[in-house]
Amino acid sequence: MRFNTSSRRFAVSSSPYSSGRSTMEISSPELEAIWAEMNSASERAQAIVATAFLEDKLTELLQAYLREDADTTRKMFKPSGPLGGLGPKIDLGYLMGLYSKDFRNDLATMADIRNRFAHWARPTTFDTKEIRQCCEKIGFLNRVFAFAKDQSIYNQGPPFPNGWARFVFISNLDSMVGHIIEMARNPSHPRVL
């Protein structure tokens, strides 16, 4: 799977506590660098880099809805702070009502997949049984396409054939990042998925 290097730039509305615009923008050089790295990386690196990008955008979403206080924000979100890890960020977004429980569960599954790739010393790919089983739990695009007449584009269900789990992970992650960015841009964006 090759990743699209076309870039998008998102201008994000400010939070109710912010005096300016959010910094959540995806610039051409940033996307091009990420996709270039993804295209030449192992599956392990793809999972780690893609999830790091997701975490960055989730952090920016959370910060867009918080009171503007640079010192407290830095303290809370630093790596050793209470919101330094992906898990607490996922839970905070859910508790703030930014997304549904299903969306939170998908984010947590992606974090689990990232952790397995990052911490297992043995050879691991998306076709490794445990990773593939995690990918089978991700349901974001299934929920999106459930509203469409023609679901044939995403009509492959578990158990996934070889190569399909990677597609499910990357396509869901990419769509979820887009959803996170849209939530930051548009506070009235639906949060039901």
Residue pairs with C-beta under 8 A, 6 or more apart in sequence:
1 166
1 167
1 170
2 39
3 35
3 38
3 39
3 170
4 35
5 31
5 32
5 35
5 36
6 31
7 26
7 27
7 28
7 30
7 31
7 32
8 26
8 31
9 25
9 26
9 27
9 28
10 24
10 25
10 26
10 181
10 184
10 185
11 21
11 25
11 185
12 21
12 22
12 23
12 24
12 25
12 60
12 64
12 181
12 184
12 185
13 21
13 22
13 64
13 184
13 185
13 186
13 187
14 20
14 21
14 22
14 64
15 22
15 63
15 64
15 65
15 66
15 68
16 65
17 66
17 67
17 68
18 64
18 68
19 68
22 60
22 63
22 64
22 184
23 60
24 57
24 60
24 61
24 64
24 181
24 184
24 185
26 181
34 49
34 53
37 45
37 49
38 45
38 46
38 49
38 50
41 49
43 117
43 124
43 125
43 126
43 166
44 117
44 118
44 124
44 125
46 166
46 170
47 113
47 114
47 117
47 126
47 169
48 114
48 117
48 118
50 169
50 170
50 173
50 174
51 86
51 110
51 111
51 113
51 114
51 173
52 114
53 177
54 107
54 110
54 173
54 176
54 177
54 180
55 86
55 89
57 177
57 180
57 181
58 86
58 89
58 90
58 93
58 107
58 180
59 77
59 89
60 184
61 93
61 98
61 180
61 181
61 183
61 184
62 83
62 89
62 92
62 93
62 96
62 98
63 73
63 77
64 184
65 96
65 98
66 73
75 81
76 82
76 83
77 83
77 84
78 84
82 88
83 89
83 92
86 107
86 111
86 114
87 108
87 111
90 104
90 107
90 108
90 111
91 104
93 99
93 104
93 107
94 100
94 101
94 103
94 104
97 191
98 183
98 191
99 107
99 179
99 183
99 191
99 193
100 191
100 192
100 193
102 139
102 140
102 143
102 193
103 140
103 176
103 179
103 191
103 193
105 137
106 137
106 138
106 139
106 140
106 172
106 176
107 176
109 134
109 137
109 138
110 138
110 169
110 172
110 173
110 176
112 134
113 131
113 134
113 135
113 169
116 124
116 130
116 131
116 134
117 124
117 131
124 131
125 131
125 166
126 132
126 135
126 163
126 165
126 166
126 169
127 162
127 163
127 165
127 166
131 165
132 159
132 160
132 165
135 160
135 165
135 166
135 168
135 169
136 158
136 159
136 160
136 165
136 168
138 168
138 169
138 172
140 172
140 175
140 176
140 179
140 193
141 154
141 168
141 171
141 172
141 175
142 154
143 193
144 175
144 193
145 151
145 153
145 154
154 171
156 164
160 168
179 189
179 193
182 189
183 189
183 191
